[in-house]
Amino acid sequence: MTEGVPHDDGLRGQPLRDWLDGHVEGFRGPYTTRKFKGGQSNPTYLVEAASGRYVLRRQPAGTLLASAHAVDREYAVIRALHGGAVPVARPLALCTDTGVLGSMFYVMAFVEGDILWDPALPDIAEERRAAYHRSMVANLAAIHDIDVEAAGLADFGRAGDYFQRQVSRWSKQYRASETQRIDAIEALIERLPSLCPADDGSVSLVHGDYRLDNLIWHPGRAEVAATVDWELSTLGHPAADLGYLCMALRLPRNPVIPGLGGLDREALGLPDEAQLLTHYRALRPHAVLPDWNFVLAFSFFRLAAIAQGVARRAQQGNAASEQANQAGAMTRLLAGEGLACLERAGEG
């Protein structure tokens, strides 16, 4: 996890130096900073100091959508989960004082490992690829099995009617960042609410952005070393995470989130969607999966709304990644894919 380029972004100023000295145990400068690639939402930096390596994750500068870029929620989750069944980076300190860096941020320990950006796993031997995908599903099942009360996360979100509330939330987020009319989005906003499955009582911690490149892997092994980017985590229906993961794998090949759409998974040594779902059910035999086509349609809609937010921030000049304009351009594609799934909702 050492990719990136040297970057300042205000991180070399005296206020941050003083804060690190006073709040991160054992911290000792001098230090340099390097911005990681990716990260469409919250800019993330490697901090290399005399005392070791750290990761700083902050809110972007500028005007932000309400409830977005919740680095304080990320920090609360990794603090609750550290040392348990789901591997996360060790949390070190949270700063809510925007006077230090201009926005809220937190610092966590650096985790050595591999970031795999392409789910086709071109750099992994064919006979080992399926193991990575199975491990990804197993890690997700472990997240959903967390006892939220024991972890101190019982008040991390509202229980019940998860899909209804999420459709409403992301419709509002989309409207707040809308830059053009997209007919497929309009159809999804109109039709999704009436198709939301009835509340079945399933509640777990959900990651909210669970995909391959939000995992750090032990070097050369199909074993998760850390689960990162918990910004969208909450309490909700576990099927939302599973649908989001499969949605990401269904995406056509693209430079932002390269999916597996159109590829021959069997020829590549990769499990298909049915095999991934079977593996998840084997690990969580009592899991309830609502109408799968609805779950996929919701997942495409949600990501389209997120992509639109990235596009709006790029327009305003405060997006977190050089790929922001490309991500925003995906909004129309994602909406079309979501509408196609919605047309099949109710078919099982």
Secondary structure, 3 states (H helix, E strand, C coil): CCCCEECCCCCCCHHHHHHHHHHCCCCCCCEEEEECCCCCCCCEEEEEECCEEEEEEECCCCCCCCCCCCHHHHHHHHHHHCCCCCCCCCEEEEECCHHHHCCCEEEEECCCCECCCCCCCCCCCHHHHHHHHHHHHHHHHHHHCCCCCCCCCCCCCCCCCHHHHHHHHHHHHHHHHCCCCCHHHHHHHHHHHHHCCCCCCCCEEECCCCCHHHEEECCCCCCEEEECCCCCCEEECHHHHHHHHHHHHHCECCCCCCCCECCCHHHHCCCCHHHHHHHHHHHCCCCCCCCHHHHHHHHHHHHHHHHHHHHHHHHHCCCCCCCHHHHHHCHHHHHHHHHHHHHCCCCC
